Amino acid sequence: MFTSTEYPKARQMTTEEALDINGEELDAIREEYSTGKGWDDYVNSLRESEQGLEEINLHLEEYVMAYEKDREDREPVESIYALKIALLQGLAKRLHPMSDYGREKLFASIKCREEFEMFVGPMVTLINKENIDLFKTVLSADIREEILTEKRFALGALRTRHATTYGVGAIVYHLDFSLDTDLDATTDETDNGTLWIDWLFVNPQFRHRGVAGQLIGDLMGQMLRIGIDRMYAEFSITIEDKSVMAYLFGSWHFDLDTEIDPDAVMCLGDISYSETVNRLAKGVNYLSSNGEAAGNMIIKKTLQRFSYVGYLWGVPAGYIDMKLSCYAGSKSNVGAILLAHKKPSGMIQVEYIGAAPGGEKYVPGLICAFIKKATLACDGDTIVRIPVDMEELYVLFKKITSNFLGQYLITGLLVAPTADVNLNAEDVKELLKATE
């Protein structure tokens, strides 16, 4: 469904284009796709879905019996279960997926999927090193690497055609359990973590068949099962895909908006150096100058001292590029450190910039040294991405290059249900009865 997050394979929105689109426009796009224009239409849609679910349940057993007779023919039973799951998830989001009624239907959809998997086979699975090759058509090389190093997790959708099972879609996410998040919680009483959805892609041959919706609903249901009710989606996306994004996540009651990625992204071929850049880069040490073993020890001890040792979990040997990574200060007393990694796509990602108390003054020098070394080590078309959380760094980047590749983001926060849609199953039953 969505384009690659890698530069520069898809045309990203310019800053001007992104600023011209706001939450109101995305809401308008969502309304264009929504079912019904008024409350009566809304209730009728709810009733039709409930009736459709009853109809499917009447025929489900005969499909199961047919499969029992011919286990080589999985497609018919897979299709009717996928339809039942889609209807359950559709009912969950008709009012709100976090209402009592919505949660009930989401949990029912997961139970339905698990029932199918017990006697047929996986329909949605956690992607790992054993099965990741099944999903090579829906995951970029960079995303695959992040899954294998456990920086991200992913659910994959499976479908069978002509007795062969294919990985047809994937939703990639990570969980944040830090307490300093600036997002508004959907509930006031708990802080069980935040789900961040980072990537969603469906094989073009399997689009418009409910795969993306099932992945979103399944992931949301699993998160609600374990008490995570704060959910956030953030995608880099091309201008042509904004309607798809607004429809998919808007229909799940995400509050949508746009922003420019705060990270600095630039093309090395467009960089020229001023005397300021050369001066700031002096005195910076590259990890490669100490040898790989010593470089790894510097990283480990420095991150322990900066209380960020968790970064190393799942990171394989050789992941950090010693030639591009650098530090300021002595080996035994690092004042600031920059760690870089070259992704499979060729893009260079600054994975971490950290400083000891009082060491923030070294950060501009680290960045200048990194960019100079990256320019020498790579070709002119190489893209670098640097996280920026200091205002003075923006001023520095403007001195280095005037050509930023401003990545356009669509963001979405799942908002809590309002009182009029925060209904339970009995409320819905009474509502349908009263409007017959």
C-alpha positions in Angstrom: 0.0 0.0 0.0 2.8 2.4 0.8 5.9 3.4 -0.9 9.4 2.7 0.3 10.8 4.8 3.2 14.2 4.6 1.5 15.6 7.6 -0.4 15.5 8.5 -3.2 13.5 5.8 -4.9 10.2 7.5 -4.7 9.4 11.2 -5.2 8.8 12.6 -1.7 6.7 15.7 -1.2 8.5 19.0 -1.1 8.2 21.2 2.0 5.7 23.5 0.2 3.5 20.5 -0.9 3.4 19.1 2.6 2.6 22.4 4.3 -0.3 22.8 1.9 -1.9 19.6 3.2 -3.3 19.5 6.7 -5.4 17.4 9.0 -8.6 19.0 7.7 -7.9 17.9 4.1 -7.1 14.4 5.3 -10.3 14.3 7.2 -12.2 15.4 4.1 -10.6 12.5 2.1 -11.6 10.1 4.8 -15.2 11.3 4.7 -15.2 10.8 1.0 -14.7 7.1 1.5 -16.8 6.6 4.7 -19.9 4.6 4.6 -23.1 6.6 5.0 -23.6 10.4 5.3 -25.8 10.5 8.4 -26.6 8.6 11.6 -29.4 6.5 9.9 -27.0 5.4 7.2 -24.4 4.6 9.8 -26.9 2.4 11.8 -28.1 0.7 8.6 -24.5 -0.1 7.7 -24.0 -1.6 11.2 -27.1 -3.7 10.8 -26.1 -5.0 7.3 -22.7 -6.1 8.6 -24.3 -8.0 11.6 -26.7 -9.7 9.1 -23.8 -10.5 6.8 -21.9 -12.1 9.7 -24.9 -14.3 10.6 -25.1 -15.4 6.9 -21.4 -16.4 6.9 -21.8 -18.4 10.1 -24.6 -20.4 8.5 -22.3 -21.5 5.6 -19.0 -21.8 7.5 -19.4 -25.4 8.6 -20.0 -26.6 5.0 -16.7 -25.0 3.9 -14.9 -26.6 6.8 -16.3 -30.0 5.9 -15.3 -29.6 2.3 -11.7 -28.8 3.4 -11.7 -31.9 5.6 -12.5 -33.9 2.5 -9.8 -32.3 0.3 -7.0 -30.7 2.4 -5.2 -29.8 -0.8 -7.8 -27.2 -1.6 -7.3 -24.5 1.0 -8.5 -21.4 -0.9 -12.3 -21.7 -0.4 -12.1 -22.1 3.4 -9.4 -19.5 3.6 -11.6 -17.0 1.6 -14.7 -17.4 3.8 -12.7 -17.1 7.0 -11.0 -14.0 5.6 -14.4 -12.6 4.8 -15.7 -13.3 8.3 -12.6 -11.6 9.9 -13.1 -8.6 7.6 -16.7 -8.3 8.7 -15.8 -8.6 12.4 -13.1 -6.0 12.0 -15.5 -3.8 10.0 -18.0 -4.0 12.9 -15.2 -3.1 15.4 -14.5 0.1 13.6 -18.1 1.1 12.7 -18.4 2.7 16.1 -14.9 2.7 17.5 -12.3 -0.1 17.9 -11.7 0.9 21.5 -15.3 0.9 22.5 -16.5 -2.1 24.4 -18.3 -3.3 21.3 -15.3 -2.6 19.1 -12.9 -4.5 21.4 -15.4 -7.5 21.5 -15.4 -7.7 17.7 -11.6 -7.3 17.4 -11.0 -10.1 19.9 -13.6 -12.2 18.0 -11.7 -11.6 14.8 -8.5 -12.8 16.3 -10.3 -15.8 17.8 -11.7 -16.5 14.3 -8.3 -16.3 12.8 -6.8 -18.6 15.4 -9.6 -21.1 14.9 -8.7 -21.2 11.1 -5.0 -21.6 11.9 -5.6 -24.6 14.3 -6.9 -26.8 11.5 -5.7 -25.2 8.3 -2.5 -23.2 8.8 -1.2 -19.7 9.5 -3.0 -16.7 8.1 -1.2 -14.0 10.0 2.2 -14.7 11.5 5.0 -12.9 13.3 7.8 -12.4 10.8 11.2 -13.8 11.9 14.4 -15.1 10.5 12.8 -18.5 9.8 10.0 -17.2 7.5 11.2 -13.7 6.4 12.0 -15.0 2.9 8.3 -15.5 2.3 7.8 -11.8 2.6 10.7 -10.6 0.4 8.2 -8.9 -2.1 6.6 -6.8 0.6 9.6 -5.7 2.8 12.4 -3.5 1.6 16.0 -4.6 2.3 16.3 -2.0 5.0 13.1 -3.1 6.8 14.2 -6.7 6.6 17.5 -5.8 8.3 15.6 -4.0 11.1 13.4 -7.0 11.7 16.3 -9.4 11.8 18.2 -7.1 14.3 15.0 -6.8 16.3 14.8 -3.0 16.0 11.3 -3.6 14.6 8.7 -6.3 14.7 6.3 -7.3 12.0 3.1 -9.2 11.3 2.8 -10.8 7.9 -0.3 -11.9 6.0 -0.3 -15.2 4.2 -2.6 -16.3 1.4 -2.7 -19.5 -0.6 -3.0 -19.7 -4.4 -2.8 -23.0 -6.3 -1.6 -24.9 -3.3 1.2 -22.5 -2.7 1.3 -20.1 0.3 2.6 -16.6 -0.2 3.5 -13.7 2.1 1.3 -11.0 0.7 1.5 -8.1 3.1 3.3 -6.9 6.2 2.8 -4.3 9.0 5.9 -3.3 10.8 5.9 -1.7 14.3 7.8 -1.1 17.5 6.8 -0.6 21.1 7.8 2.3 23.3 7.6 1.8 27.0 9.4 5.0 27.9 7.4 7.4 30.2 8.6 10.6 28.5 6.4 10.2 25.4 4.7 13.5 24.4 1.6 11.7 23.0 -1.7 12.0 24.7 -2.8 8.7 26.1 -6.2 7.4 25.0 -6.9 6.5 28.7 -5.9 8.6 31.7 -5.3 5.7 34.1 -2.8 3.5 32.4 0.6 3.9 30.7 1.3 0.4 29.4 3.3 1.6 26.4 2.8 3.0 22.9 2.4 1.1 19.7 4.2 2.8 16.8 3.2 1.6 13.3 6.1 2.2 10.9 5.4 0.4 7.7 2.5 -1.2 5.8 2.8 -2.8 2.4 0.7 -5.2 0.4 1.8 -7.1 -2.7 0.0 -5.3 -5.7 -1.5 -8.6 -6.8 -3.3 -9.0 -3.5 -4.6 -5.5 -3.0 -8.2 -4.5 -2.6 -8.9 -7.8 -0.8 -8.8 -6.7 2.8 -5.2 -7.7 3.5 -4.1 -4.2 4.8 -7.2 -3.9 6.9 -6.8 -7.3 8.4 -3.2 -6.5 9.4 -4.2 -3.2 11.1 -7.1 -4.8 12.9 -5.1 -7.9 14.0 -2.3 -5.8 15.4 -4.6 -3.4 17.2 -6.5 -6.4 18.7 -3.3 -8.0 19.9 -2.2 -4.8 21.5 -5.5 -4.2 23.2 -5.3 -7.8 24.5 -2.1 -7.0 26.4 -3.3 -3.6 27.7 -1.6 -1.3 25.1 -4.3 1.2 24.1 -2.1 4.1 22.9 -1.4 3.7 19.2 0.4 5.9 16.7 1.1 5.6 13.0 3.8 7.5 11.2 4.8 7.0 7.5 6.9 8.6 4.9 4.7 8.5 1.9 4.5 10.0 -1.6 1.9 12.6 -2.6 0.0 10.0 -4.7 -0.7 7.8 -1.6 -2.3 10.3 0.7 -5.8 9.2 -0.1 -5.0 5.6 0.7 -3.4 6.5 4.0 -6.3 8.7 5.0 -8.9 6.0 4.1 -7.1 3.1 5.8 -6.1 4.7 9.1 -8.9 7.3 9.1 -11.5 4.5 9.0 -9.9 3.0 12.1 -10.4 6.4 13.9 -6.9 7.6 13.8 -6.7 11.4 14.0 -4.5 12.3 11.0 -2.1 15.2 10.3 1.0 15.9 8.4 4.5 17.1 9.2 8.0 17.3 7.8 10.4 14.7 9.2 12.6 16.5 11.7 15.6 14.4 10.8 18.2 15.9 8.5 18.4 14.1 5.1 20.9 15.1 2.5 22.7 14.0 -0.6 26.4 13.8 -0.2 27.0 15.0 -3.7 25.5 18.4 -2.9 27.8 19.1 0.0 30.6 21.6 0.0 32.8 22.4 3.0 33.3 25.8 4.5 36.2 26.7 6.9 33.7 26.4 9.7 33.0 22.8 8.9 36.7 21.9 8.6 37.5 23.7 11.9 34.7 21.9 13.8 35.8 18.5 12.4 39.3 18.9 13.8 40.1 16.9 16.9 37.4 14.3 16.3 38.6 10.6 16.4 37.2 7.8 14.2 36.6 4.5 15.9 38.4 2.6 13.1 41.7 4.2 14.2 41.7 2.0 17.3 41.0 -1.3 15.6 37.6 -3.1 15.6 38.0 -4.8 19.0 39.0 -1.5 20.7 36.3 0.4 18.8 33.6 -2.0 20.1 34.9 -1.6 23.6 34.8 2.2 23.4 31.2 1.9 22.1 30.1 -0.5 24.9 31.7 1.5 27.8 30.5 4.8 26.4 26.9 3.6 26.0 27.0 2.1 29.5 28.2 5.5 30.9 25.5 7.3 28.9 22.9 4.8 30.2 22.0 3.7 26.7 23.4 0.2 26.6 20.0 -1.2 25.5 20.9 0.1 22.0 23.3 -2.9 21.6 20.5 -5.5 22.0 20.1 -7.5 18.8 22.8 -5.5 17.0 25.2 -8.0 15.2 28.9 -7.7 15.0 30.0 -5.3 12.3 26.7 -3.5 12.3 28.3 -0.2 13.3 30.6 1.2 10.6 33.8 2.0 12.4 35.1 4.1 9.5 32.2 6.5 9.7 31.5 6.5 13.4 33.5 8.9 15.6 33.9 10.3 19.1 35.3 13.4 20.9 37.6 13.2 23.9 39.8 10.3 25.0 39.2 6.6 24.7 38.7 6.4 28.5 36.6 9.5 28.8 34.4 10.0 25.7 32.7 13.4 25.7 30.3 12.6 22.8 29.9 9.8 20.3 28.2 9.3 16.9 27.4 5.8 15.6 26.6 5.2 11.9 25.4 2.3 9.9 25.2 1.8 6.2 21.9 0.2 5.3 21.4 -2.4 2.5 19.9 0.2 0.3 23.1 2.2 0.5 21.7 5.0 2.7 23.8 5.9 5.7 21.8 6.2 8.9 23.3 7.9 12.0 21.9 5.5 14.6 22.9 7.3 17.7 24.3 10.7 18.8 25.0 11.0 22.5 27.0 13.2 24.9 28.1 13.2 28.5 27.0 16.1 30.7 28.7 19.2 29.2 29.7 17.2 26.1 27.0 18.7 23.8 29.5 21.2 22.5 31.2 18.3 20.7 28.2 17.2 18.7 28.5 19.7 15.8 32.1 18.6 15.3 31.1 15.0 15.3 28.5 15.6 12.6 31.0 17.6 10.4 33.6 14.9 10.7 31.1 12.2 9.9 29.8 14.0 6.8 33.4 14.6 5.5 34.3 11.0 6.0 31.1 9.7 4.4 31.6 11.9 1.4 35.1 10.5 0.9 34.0 6.9 1.5 30.8 6.9 -0.6 29.7 8.0 -4.0 28.1 11.4 -4.6 24.5 10.0 -4.8 24.6 8.5 -1.3 21.9 9.7 1.1 22.7 10.3 4.8 20.0 10.6 7.5 20.8 12.3 10.8 18.5 12.6 13.8 18.3 16.3 15.0 17.0 17.4 18.3 19.1 20.5 18.9 18.1 23.8 17.3 21.7 24.9 16.7 22.2 21.8 14.5 19.7 23.1 12.0 21.8 26.3 11.7 24.9 24.1 11.2 23.2 22.0 8.4 22.3 25.2 6.6 26.0 26.1 6.5 26.9 22.6 5.1 24.2 22.4 2.4 21.1 24.1 1.2 19.6 21.0 -0.4 17.6 19.1 2.2 15.4 16.2 1.1 12.4 17.1 3.2 10.6 13.9 3.8 6.8 14.3 4.1 5.1 12.4 6.9 1.5 11.5 7.5 0.9 10.9 11.2 -2.0 9.4 13.0 -2.9 9.1 16.7 -5.7 6.7 17.7 -8.1 8.9 19.6 -10.3 7.7 22.5 -14.0 7.0 21.6 -16.5 9.8 22.3 -19.5 9.0 24.5 -22.0 8.6 21.6 -20.0 5.7 20.1 -18.5 4.2 23.3 -21.2 1.4 23.3 -21.1 -2.2 24.4 -22.8 -5.2 22.7 -26.1 -4.7 24.5 -26.2 -1.1 23.6 -25.8 -1.9 20.0 -28.5 -4.6 20.1 -30.9 -2.1 21.6 -29.9 0.5 19.1 -30.6 -1.8 16.1 -33.9 -3.0 17.7 -35.1 0.6 18.2 -34.4 1.6 14.6 -35.9 -1.4 12.9 
